[in-house]
C-alpha cells in the first residue's frame, strides 16, 4: 500500500469534524482532483477518485455539513 493510500485511509476514518474542517477538506480535494462546471442548471462540480473510502467520505461531508445530496456518474 502506498503512502498516499495510507494517508487517505486515515483521513477517511475521522468522522467527527467541524464545518470549517469539512470545508477545508473539500477545498483541498477540489484543488487536487475536482472540476467546476457552469450550465443552464446552475453550478456543478465533479470530483474524480479511485478510492472508495474517499468517495464515501466526500458524500458524508457534503450531506452532513452542507445538506448537499450528490450522485455518482459512471
C-alpha positions in Angstrom: 0.0 0.0 0.0 1.4 3.4 -1.0 1.9 6.2 1.5 -0.8 8.3 -0.1 -3.3 5.4 0.1 -2.5 5.1 3.8 -3.0 8.8 4.4 -6.3 8.8 2.5 -7.5 5.9 4.6 -6.5 7.6 7.8 -8.2 10.9 6.9 -11.4 9.0 6.0 -11.6 7.5 9.4 -12.1 10.9 11.1 -15.8 11.4 11.2 -16.3 14.0 13.9 -15.1 17.1 12.2 -16.4 20.7 12.3 -17.9 22.5 9.4 -14.7 24.5 9.0 -12.7 21.3 8.8 -15.1 19.9 6.3 -14.8 23.0 4.1 -11.0 22.8 4.3 -11.1 19.1 3.2 -13.4 19.7 0.3 -11.3 22.7 -0.8 -8.2 20.5 -0.8 -10.0 17.7 -2.7 -11.4 20.1 -5.3 -7.9 21.7 -5.8 -6.3 18.3 -6.3 -9.0 16.3 -8.2 -12.0 18.5 -8.9 -13.6 20.5 -11.7 -16.3 23.1 -11.6 -18.9 23.5 -14.3 -21.5 26.1 -15.2 -24.6 25.3 -17.2 -28.3 26.3 -17.5 -29.0 24.2 -14.5 -26.5 26.2 -12.4 -23.2 25.4 -10.8 -21.9 21.9 -10.5 -18.6 20.3 -9.5 -17.1 16.9 -10.2 -14.6 15.0 -8.1 -12.7 12.1 -9.5 -11.3 9.4 -7.2 -10.4 5.7 -7.4 -10.5 5.3 -3.7 -14.0 4.1 -2.5 -13.3 5.2 1.1 -12.6 8.7 -0.1 -15.8 8.8 -2.2 -17.8 7.7 0.8 -16.1 10.4 3.0 -16.9 13.1 0.5 -20.5 12.1 0.2 -20.8 12.1 4.0 -19.2 15.6 4.3 -21.5 17.0 1.7 -24.6 15.6 3.2 -23.9 16.2 6.9 -22.2 19.6 6.8 -23.7 21.2 3.7 -27.0 19.4 3.2 -26.0 18.6 -0.4 -27.3 15.3 -1.7 -25.0 14.2 -4.5 -24.9 11.4 -7.1 -22.4 9.1 -8.8 -21.9 9.4 -12.5 -20.4 6.4 -14.1 
